Amino acid sequence: MQHLLGIEQLTAGDIEHLLSQTDRFVEVSRRRMPKVPALQGRTVTWLFYEDSTRTRLSFEQAAKRLSADTLSFAVSSSSVRKGESLRDTVQTIEAMGVDAIVVRHSSAGVPAQIARWVSGSVVNAGDGWHEHPTQALLDCYTIRERLGGLDGLHIAIVGDIKHSRVARSDVLAFTRLGAEVTLVAPPTLLPPSLAGWPVRVSHDLDAVLPTVDVVYLLRIQAERMTEALVPSLREYTARYGMTRRRVDLLADKAIVMHPGPMNRGVEIAADVAELPRAVVVDQVRNGVAVRMAVLYELLAQPAGRELDRAGTDEVAGPPDVVGAAQEGAE
Ligand code: CP
């Protein structure tokens, strides 16, 4: 794998492999010194043309925990502001010896375009309404952690499906791992065509909730109210918000997920987000280990791949790979 541009490119086996690798990096992350030298000498940078808290910071944390060098780049204070083109920006970055570029952009397809321009690796950190593959991987990992696996589960994805790259990547990942997915939204927040989507559709959240193992809430984007896609936030919450009353419709073991950032009081009630069955913080925490697994898959050199042969109990691996970082490990 040279690039990670979308879940579309991954088989079920690829996803399972990345989740297994994530197990190893969860173990690393629990150490007192959560760092391994697997990517020593490699350089990672980020090109975020859209705002981010979770994705940007967790990629940075992941790269640092793998001992990669990181080049900080902020579009808002770069020569992009002087009109430098995307292609010139990317080629400038690559000329400095960068091995991987993590890209977020408001236009679908930009990471794939950049991948055609560079010889290093590109990771899609969210492109327009298209895909957000590492979000889907961390979501799968979190579900697997809480419920043991996805095969046979029923997952409801609720909210603004139409504009959601998370929904697209999640539908692909969840169904490839054997889950059934129901999209729950008003007709105005569904894509114009769902041809080819392996999903069912409902407009009745109360009817769906008792049947699900996972309810996955999407951010309702207040900025879209100008497009009159829903009559009002109050009405949206009344029909599709995850309130305490609706939590009582869930099976005992069902979990509540949200990719963040949350609009508390709109798609999720403030107190629901604090319940033990709400796994939003687990999603964020797992995001670091998932992104470690992705960067490792893309960038580890043959020597670094000693980790592969070491086995889970020996992620510490040979001294030349991670030995120094093991000092003080729990
Ligand atoms: N879930 C997610 O992509 O969050 P950020 O926009 O904060 O990265």
Residues whose N, C-alpha, C, O or C-beta is under 5 A from the ligand:
A	BS01	CP	D51 S52 T53 R54 T55 R56 P259 G260 P261
